[in-house]
Amino acid sequence: MLQVQIDATTVGLKGDVSMQNLNPSLLAQVIKGCQQSHIDTLDLAGVGQADSACVGLLLAVIKARQQAGLPAINVCHLPDSVRALSTLYELDSVITAS
């Protein structure tokens, strides 16, 4: 089960981010959290397995922040599988992580 945790400056994800468990409600919750002006980090340290659904989530967050006129979000602890997919899809310049 995927959990979304929001604190002072960070949206954190815990669990697997996959096609099986990333439903529209959870996606909306992550996007809404990341659109808050005081949020500057999306922390994926708690993510176990991740597939292309995680790439889609990141793209949705990036787009939502751009549309809201907010600065780019800092993505930290990007899973290796998502980093590999970002490279495969030539999204390295779009999905940047620390």
C-alpha positions in Angstrom: 0.0 0.0 0.0 1.3 3.4 -0.9 1.2 6.1 1.7 1.6 9.9 1.3 3.1 11.9 4.1 3.2 15.7 4.1 5.3 17.8 6.6 6.5 21.3 6.7 8.5 21.3 3.4 8.3 17.7 2.1 5.9 15.3 0.5 7.2 11.8 1.2 6.0 8.5 -0.3 6.2 5.2 1.4 5.5 1.9 -0.3 5.5 0.7 -3.9 4.7 3.1 -6.7 3.4 0.9 -9.4 0.6 0.5 -11.9 -1.1 -1.8 -9.4 -1.3 0.6 -6.5 -1.1 4.2 -7.9 -4.8 5.0 -8.2 -6.2 8.4 -9.3 -7.0 9.4 -5.7 -3.4 8.8 -4.5 -2.0 10.6 -7.6 -4.3 13.6 -6.9 -3.1 13.6 -3.2 0.5 13.7 -4.2 0.0 16.4 -6.8 -2.1 18.5 -4.4 0.6 18.2 -1.7 3.3 19.2 -4.2 1.4 22.2 -5.4 1.6 23.8 -1.9 3.9 26.8 -2.1 5.8 25.8 1.1 6.6 22.3 -0.3 10.0 22.1 -2.0 10.9 18.4 -1.8 9.4 15.1 -3.0 11.2 12.4 -1.0 11.1 8.9 -2.4 13.3 7.3 0.3 10.4 5.2 1.5 9.6 3.8 -2.0 10.1 0.1 -2.4 9.4 -1.1 -5.9 8.7 1.5 -8.6 7.8 1.2 -12.3 6.7 3.5 -15.1 3.8 4.7 -12.9 6.4 6.5 -10.8 7.8 8.2 -13.9 4.2 9.3 -14.7 3.7 10.6 -11.2 6.9 12.7 -11.3 5.9 14.2 -14.7 2.5 15.0 -13.4 4.0 16.8 -10.3 6.5 18.7 -12.5 3.7 19.8 -14.8 1.4 20.8 -12.0 4.1 22.9 -10.3 5.0 24.6 -13.6 1.3 25.4 -14.2 1.0 26.9 -10.7 4.1 29.1 -11.3 6.1 27.3 -8.6 9.8 26.5 -8.7 11.0 23.1 -9.6 10.6 20.5 -6.9 13.6 18.8 -5.5 13.2 15.0 -5.9 15.4 13.1 -3.5 16.1 9.4 -3.2 15.0 8.5 -6.7 14.9 4.7 -7.0 17.4 3.2 -9.4 14.6 1.7 -11.5 13.0 5.1 -12.0 16.4 6.6 -12.8 16.9 3.9 -15.4 13.4 4.5 -16.9 14.1 8.2 -17.1 17.2 7.6 -19.0 15.5 5.1 -21.3 12.7 7.6 -22.0 15.3 10.5 -22.4 13.7 12.4 -19.5 17.0 13.0 -17.6 16.8 16.7 -18.2 13.1 16.8 -17.0 13.3 14.5 -14.0 16.3 15.7 -12.0 17.1 14.2 -8.6 19.5 14.7 -5.8 
